[in-house]
């Protein structure tokens, strides 16, 4: 049963990637969930697609609970299974969608970590001072990354996917492609504009120069005049994606999410507070600061690229908690 079911899972994942626009991260999570489901089903004697019924699905989730998986993980696994069984039913592979009746515990939504504005200002000032002192193009780039993450509340995948043509420096906006392949245009402010301009005019060119072998022509430079003899060039050791990629790694190729995570983790380690230390913290912080400043909830929804207003409403809870904490510490009769 393994080979046929594996093939069906591959077809389903190709469907959600191409037709639903799911990110590679989401597709990888679905693949892991469904692979675990297939192993569990095989251990319980399932030999055909039609035998993956509701009791098997419920037992699979129960086994995950017994193994100590979090409610969020179990909820995601249930969603993976429901999507898979619904697709198989539409394709006529099974007569009944057993996953439609599958329920999982609602994931507990913890309040996200939010960095206070004074602490964030201090951290950004420290990054800026380092870039000025070292004049290192990587430090110049890092300032631009963090300023843009906070200014525009981007997801890390959106940030590393930016191309040169996506930035409108005159209007101070950046075009990104978010979840579900949905495109949106997001504004950024004056501090981010200064950091991005300096990166484009100084940091990025020096990264390319440092990454280009001696004798090679850096990509992105002006073309040779018409009629000029074509020079023989050594094959550059950098990825061609740097032609369009906005943020570059030290070797001149498009920067990946891992590098952004490492940068943000180092920065947040120096800021008081507990909780996650990834780039999403800046997204949470930007959204919360917008609401604290009086921004409309639906405007913040569009700013973040949320499909559902309910997803954005978590930040109203954050703002309320911050208000209550301020009240408890400041009001004499709290």
N, C-alpha and C positions, 0 to 999 in steps of 0.2 A: 504493500500500500504506500510505502514511502515515496517511491519514484513518481507515481501519478500525482499524489498529493503535493509533492514538492513542485512539480511542474505547474499545477494549478495555482499554488501560492505565488510562483514567479509571474504567472500571467496576471494575477490580481495586483501584485506590486507594480508591474508595468502600467496597469490601468490607473492606479492612484497617482503614480508619478506623472504620467502623460496627460491624463484627462482631468484629474482633480488638482493637479499642480502642487502636490505635496513636496516638501523639501526632502533632501537626501537624509537629513537627520530623522524626520518623521518616518520615512520609508524604512530606514534601518531599525527603528523601534518596532514598527509593525512586523518586519521580518523576524526579529528576535522573539516577539510575542507568539507569532504563528508557528515558528519552529518549535517553541516549547509546547504549544498546543498539540502539534503533530506527534511529538515524542510521547506526551501523556496519553494521547488517543491510542497510539500503537501499543503502549504498555498495557492498555485495557482492552486489547483485542479488536480494535477498530481496523477493518480492512478495506473499507470503501468510504467515499465521501458522504454518501447518504446516511452512514452510521454515526456521523458526528451530530448527535442529537442534544437536546437541552440538558438531560442528566449528565452527559459527558462534559459539557461546557460548565455546568455548575460545579461538578467535582473538580474540574481543573482550577477554577477560581478558589475553591475551598482549599485545595492543596497549596496554592500560592499563599493563602492566608496562614496556613499551618507553618509554612516556611518562614513566616515573619515579614513578608513583603508589605510595603506601606500601602495605605488605602489609595494613595494617588496612583501607584503602580498597578494595583488591582483594577482600579477604575479604567486606566488606560488599556489594560489587557482586555477588559470587557468590551471596550469600544473597538479594539482591533478585531475581536471575534465577531462582533455584530456587523461591522463593515464587510468582513470576509464572507459571512453566511448570506448577507443581503445580496452581495455581488453574485455569489454562486446561484442563488435563486433566480436572479434576473437573467443569468446566462443559461438557465434550464439545467444546471448540473445537479440540482436537488429540487424535490417538489415542494418542500416546506422550509421556510426560513426559521430554523429553531433559535437562532441568535436574537430574533426580534423580542423574545420574552426573557432574555438574559438580563439580570439586574446585578449591579455591583454597588458596594457602599460608596456614597458620595465622597469624593476626595475632600479632605479637610484643607481649606485654603488658609495657609498661614499668612500673616501680614508681611509684605516684603520689606527688606531692609531699605531704609531711606537715610541718606547722609545729610546732616544739617548744612544749611547754606554757608555759615562761617567756616566750618571744617572743610567743606569742599573748596571754597575760595582759597583757603590756606594751602591745600594740596595742589591746586592748579598753579598757584603762585610759585610753589616749590618746583614743580615741573618746568615752568617757564624760566626760573632762575638757573636751573641746571642746564637747560638748552642754551641760554646766553653764555654761561660760564664755559661749557665744553665746546660750543659751536659744532657739535656732532650732528650730522644730518638725521641720524636715528632719533636723537633726543628732540630735534625739531619736529619730526614726524609724530613722535609720541604725544607732544603737546597738541598737535592738530587732531589726533585720534580722540583723545579724552575730551577736548573742547567740543568736538562734533557729537560725540556720544551723549554728552550732557545737554548740549544745546538743542539737539533734534530728537533725542529719545529713540535712537535707532536700535534695532536688533543687531547683534554682532554679525550675523549673516548678511544683513543689508549693508552694513558698513564696509565689509571686505569686498562686497560685490560692486561697489561704486566704480564707475569708469570716469575718465577725464571729462567726457561730454555730459555727464550727469550733473555737474556743478554749474550753477548759474551765479557767477560771482557778482554780477551787477544787482540781481534781485535778492541775493543771499538765500538761495534755495538749492536743495539737492533732490534729485529724482532717484527713488529707490524702488526695488521690486521686493515686496514682502511675501508673507504666507499666501499660499494659493495663487502665486504668480500675479498678485495684485500690485499695480503700480500706484505710487502716490508721490506728491511733491511736498517736501517738508522744509520749513524755514529754519534759519539759524541766525544768531545775533552777531554783534560787532566783535566780541572777544574771539569767537570761533572764526569769524571772517579774517581777522588779523593772523591767527594761527595757520589757517588754511592757505592764505596768500603767501606767507613766509615759506611754508612747506613746498608749495608749487614753484615758487621763484628761486628757492635756495636749497631746501632739503632734498626734494625729489631729484633734481638734476644731479646733485652730488652723489646720491645713492646709485644712480644709473652709471655715472662716471666711475665710481669705485668698483662696480660690479662688472664693468666691461673690460675684457682682456685687452692688453696693449696691441694696438694695430687694428682693432675692430671699430666699426662705426656704431656709436650708441643708437639704439632704436629710438624713434620719436624725434630725431634731428631733421633738419631741413633736407630736402632732396637735392641731389646734385644738379647743376645747371644742364639744360638740354644740350645734347651733343657732346658733353664731357665724357671722356673715356671711363668705363666702369672699372673701379678699383677692385682688386681681389681682396676679399675679406676672410679673416679667420672665422670659423663658426663660433658665435658667442655661446658662453656657457650658461646664459640666463634664459628663462622661459620667455617665449614670445608674448605671453599674456601681459607683459609689462608695457607694451605699446599703449594699451588702453587703461590698464589698471591704475586706479588713483593712488591707493596706498601700497607701497612696495616694501618687501622684506629686505634684509641686509644684502641678499644675493641678487636683488633686482627683480625678482618675480613678484607676482601678486601676493600680498600678505594674507596669511590664513587666519582662521579663528583662534588657533592655539596661541599664536603670538599675541593677539589682543587680550586673550584671557590672562596670559602671563604678565603683561603690562599692567592690567587693571588689578590683578591680585597683589602685585607689589605695591601699588599705590594705596589700595584700600587697607593693606596691612598696617599702614602708618596712620590710619584714621580711626579714632575711637569708635567702638560699636561692635556688635556681634551680628552674625548672619552671613549670607552668601557673599562671596567676594568676586563675582564675575561681572562681565559687562552689563548684564541685565540690571544690576544695582543702579547704574546711571540712568537707565530707562525708567525704573521705578521712581528714582529721585526727581527726574525731570517732570514726570506726570504729577507727582505729589506737589512739587513746588508750583506748578501751573495752577492746580486747583486751590492751593493755599493763597495764590495771588488773585483768585477770583475768576479764573478761566471757566468757561462753560463746559459741562461734562461731555456734550456731544462734540465740541471742538477738540477736546483732548482725545476722544475716541478716534476722530479722523487723523489727528496728529500722530497717534500711535499706530494707526492702521488696524485697529481691532474690528473684527467682523460683527461682534456683539457688544452692545452697550453694557451688558452684564459683566463682561470681562473688565471693562474700564472702571466699573463701580467699586472694585476693590480699593481704588485709590481714594474714594470718598471715605472709606472706613479708616484708611491710614490717616487722612486729614483729621477725622473725628478723634482718633486715638491721640494724635499729637495735640489737639486742642484740649482734650481732657487732661493730658499730662501737664500741659502748661497751666491749666486751671488749678490742678492739685498742688503745683509747686509755687504758684504766684498768688492765688487768692487767699486772703487771711482767714476766711471761714470755710475753706475747702475741707 
